[in-house]
């Protein structure tokens, strides 16, 4: 009886791990970024000098609670984020549009800019999105 119970527990744990890995792999293939802390990074890639580029990203709420998005913010004029106000359940997905303007910036430099998603959550009031971008050679 103990062996059977032990065997069933092991099978349950392995199945759960395999499912979690398959969801993570599927998210990566679909370009979904997992939000599992108050900071996430997004590699914007390369942007030609003097161009404005917009990219829409999907973010899965992997936090331990539902979040209610209340607003947005930015640390500079070259990078902005647009997210509609909404409630996102745990494991729910929402979209964010990130705009990067390379006007007046020099070629061949790497930038790390920060945009913010403001929420009604006490624990995750401010979610930092660190945007990594290279100016030039976007071909």
C-alpha positions as CSV (number, residue, x, y, z in Angstrom):
1,X,0.0,0.0,0.0
2,X,2.8,2.4,0.9
3,X,4.6,1.6,-2.4
4,X,1.5,2.3,-4.4
5,X,0.9,5.6,-2.6
6,X,4.5,6.6,-3.1
7,X,4.3,5.6,-6.8
8,X,1.1,7.7,-7.3
9,X,2.6,10.8,-5.6
10,X,5.7,10.5,-7.8
11,X,3.6,10.2,-10.9
12,X,1.5,13.2,-9.8
13,X,4.7,15.3,-9.2
14,X,6.2,14.4,-12.5
15,X,3.0,15.1,-14.4
16,X,2.8,18.5,-12.7
17,X,6.4,19.4,-13.6
18,X,5.9,18.3,-17.2
19,X,2.8,20.4,-17.5
20,X,4.5,23.5,-16.1
21,X,7.5,23.0,-18.4
22,X,5.2,22.6,-21.4
23,X,3.3,25.9,-20.6
24,X,6.7,27.7,-20.2
25,X,7.9,26.3,-23.5
26,X,4.6,27.3,-25.2
27,X,4.9,30.8,-23.8
28,X,8.4,31.2,-25.1
29,X,7.4,30.0,-28.6
30,X,4.5,32.4,-28.7
31,X,6.7,35.3,-27.4
32,X,4.9,35.7,-24.1
33,X,6.9,37.2,-21.3
34,X,6.2,35.9,-17.8
35,X,5.7,38.5,-15.1
36,X,6.9,36.7,-11.9
37,X,8.4,39.6,-10.0
38,X,8.1,43.4,-9.8
39,X,10.7,43.7,-12.6
40,X,10.9,42.2,-16.0
41,X,13.2,42.7,-19.0
42,X,12.3,43.0,-22.6
43,X,14.9,42.9,-25.4
44,X,13.6,45.3,-28.0
45,X,16.3,44.4,-30.4
46,X,18.0,46.8,-32.8
47,X,16.5,50.1,-34.0
48,X,17.9,52.3,-36.8
49,X,19.0,55.8,-35.9
50,X,16.2,58.4,-36.1
51,X,13.4,55.9,-36.3
52,X,10.2,55.3,-34.2
53,X,9.4,51.7,-33.6
54,X,6.4,50.1,-31.9
55,X,6.2,46.6,-30.6
56,X,3.3,44.8,-28.9
57,X,4.3,42.3,-26.3
58,X,2.2,39.8,-24.4
59,X,2.7,39.4,-20.7
60,X,1.4,36.5,-18.5
61,X,0.7,37.4,-14.9
62,X,2.6,34.8,-13.0
63,X,2.4,36.8,-9.7
64,X,0.7,35.3,-6.7
65,X,-2.4,37.6,-7.1
66,X,-4.6,39.3,-9.6
67,X,-3.4,42.7,-10.6
68,X,-5.4,45.7,-11.6
69,X,-3.5,48.0,-14.0
70,X,-4.2,51.6,-13.3
71,X,-1.6,53.5,-15.3
72,X,1.8,53.8,-16.9
73,X,5.0,55.8,-16.7
74,X,8.5,56.2,-18.2
75,X,12.0,57.4,-17.2
76,X,12.7,59.2,-20.5
77,X,11.1,60.6,-23.6
78,X,12.6,58.0,-26.0
79,X,10.7,55.1,-24.5
80,X,7.0,54.8,-23.7
81,X,4.5,52.0,-22.8
82,X,0.8,51.8,-23.5
83,X,-1.4,49.3,-21.5
84,X,-5.1,49.6,-21.1
85,X,-6.5,49.8,-17.6
86,X,-7.8,46.3,-16.7
87,X,-7.8,43.5,-14.1
88,X,-5.5,40.6,-15.0
89,X,-6.1,37.3,-13.2
90,X,-3.3,35.1,-12.1
91,X,-2.0,33.3,-15.2
92,X,-4.0,35.8,-17.4
93,X,-2.3,37.5,-20.3
94,X,-2.4,41.2,-21.2
95,X,-0.8,43.2,-24.0
96,X,1.5,46.2,-23.8
97,X,2.7,48.4,-26.6
98,X,6.2,49.7,-26.2
99,X,7.4,52.6,-28.4
100,X,11.0,53.5,-28.8
101,X,12.2,56.7,-30.6
102,X,15.8,56.8,-31.6
103,X,15.8,60.4,-32.8
104,X,18.9,62.2,-31.9
105,X,20.7,59.1,-30.5
106,X,24.0,57.9,-31.7
107,X,24.6,54.7,-33.6
108,X,26.2,51.6,-32.0
109,X,25.1,52.2,-28.5
110,X,23.2,49.9,-26.1
111,X,20.5,51.5,-24.0
112,X,18.6,50.2,-21.0
113,X,15.4,52.3,-20.4
114,X,12.7,51.7,-17.9
115,X,8.9,52.1,-18.3
116,X,6.4,51.4,-15.5
117,X,3.1,49.7,-15.2
118,X,1.2,51.1,-12.2
119,X,-1.2,48.7,-10.4
120,X,-3.7,48.9,-7.5
121,X,-1.8,46.1,-5.7
122,X,0.0,47.0,-2.4
123,X,2.8,44.4,-3.1
124,X,3.2,45.1,-6.8
125,X,2.2,48.8,-7.0
126,X,5.0,49.5,-9.5
127,X,6.1,47.0,-12.1
128,X,9.3,48.0,-13.8
129,X,9.8,46.9,-17.5
130,X,13.5,47.2,-18.4
131,X,13.7,47.7,-22.2
132,X,17.0,46.8,-23.7
133,X,17.7,48.3,-27.2
134,X,20.6,48.7,-29.6
135,X,20.8,51.7,-31.8
136,X,21.8,50.9,-35.4
137,X,22.2,47.8,-37.5
138,X,18.6,46.6,-37.3
139,X,18.8,44.8,-40.6
